Amino acid sequence: MEKQIAEMKTVQQTLITRNREHQSRVAEQNNTIDSLKSQVAELSTYLKARDAAVSRESAGRREAEIEVEKLQVKLEDTQRCLENNRPKGSENSQLEALRVCSQSA
C-alpha cells in the first residue's frame, strides 16, 4: 500500500510539473498573441494613413493634369489666333494682335 501511495505521489508531482509547464507555455503564447494583435493594429493604422495620403496625392495629380490640359488648349487657341491675326508690319501691330488674342481667350 505504501508503494502505491509513493507511486501516486510521484505521478501527482509529474502531473503538477507538466501542468506548470503548460501554463507557462500558454502565458508565453498569450503574450505573443497580444504582441501580434498590437502589431496588426499599428499596421492597420499606418495603412489607413498611407491610403489617405495616396488618395490625396491622386486627386491633386488629377487636378494638375486637368489644369495642364486646359492650359494646353488655351495655348493652342492663342497660337491659332496669332497665326490668323498675324500682322504684317510693325511691332505695334504685333502687340495689337496679342491683345486681340488675349481678349478673345
Summary of the structure (lengths in Angstrom):
residues: 105
radius of gyration: 40.7
end to end distance: 112.7
largest distance: 131.4
contacts: 215
relative contact order: 0.05
helix: 92%
strand: 0%
